[in-house]
Amino acid sequence: CLKAHAFRVLSKARESFEGMVPFSGKVAGVHWWSHTASRAAELTAGYYNTNFRNAYLEIAQTFKSAGTSALDFTCLEMTNWDAPKHCKSSAASLVHQVVGAVHKSGLHFIGENALTRYDDHAYDTILNYKSKLTAFTYLKLTSELISDKWFSKFTRFVERMHSIGGSHHHY
């Protein structure tokens, strides 16, 4: 079982690093087919997030019981309408579900982007979660990102992430 495996791995990490560093666990953002009753992609990944079960709450509680201080989740730049219709994705709804599960479990929330995007819409979508975040990892630092075309937008995004009004937790 996925949760039992996570508990064993995280418990070993806690034993190894006890008192030295806090640690987190990352949960994959399996957002395709999440706008269906079966949620088949999540089921295939081992997340039973249907029939009135909240897989992410169960995973967050497993992380908490194993001594993890935070849960890391992806897709923060995505809306429910970004993916092609045939994907049946509801990425933003999934992020909201995970945020609720993390906070209900007493963990810190760490986020990251999933896609290589440099547009204001993606940055604004991430900024909507700012007050709920303990930390954010920006993935995919590329030569295109630091080009004249995109770097000023990225710089402004970073400034906004660090401005007052967001979360300043340290764990």
Secondary structure as UniProt FT lines:
FT   HELIX           2..17
FT   TURN            18..20
FT   STRAND          24..27
FT   TURN            32..35
FT   HELIX           40..45
FT   TURN            51..52
FT   HELIX           55..65
FT   TURN            66..67
FT   STRAND          70..73
FT   TURN            76..77
FT   TURN            80..81
FT   HELIX           85..87
FT   HELIX           91..104
FT   TURN            105..106
FT   STRAND          108..112
FT   HELIX           120..127
FT   TURN            128..129
FT   HELIX           130..132
FT   STRAND          135..137
FT   TURN            143..146
FT   TURN            148..150
FT   HELIX           151..162
FT   TURN            164..165
//
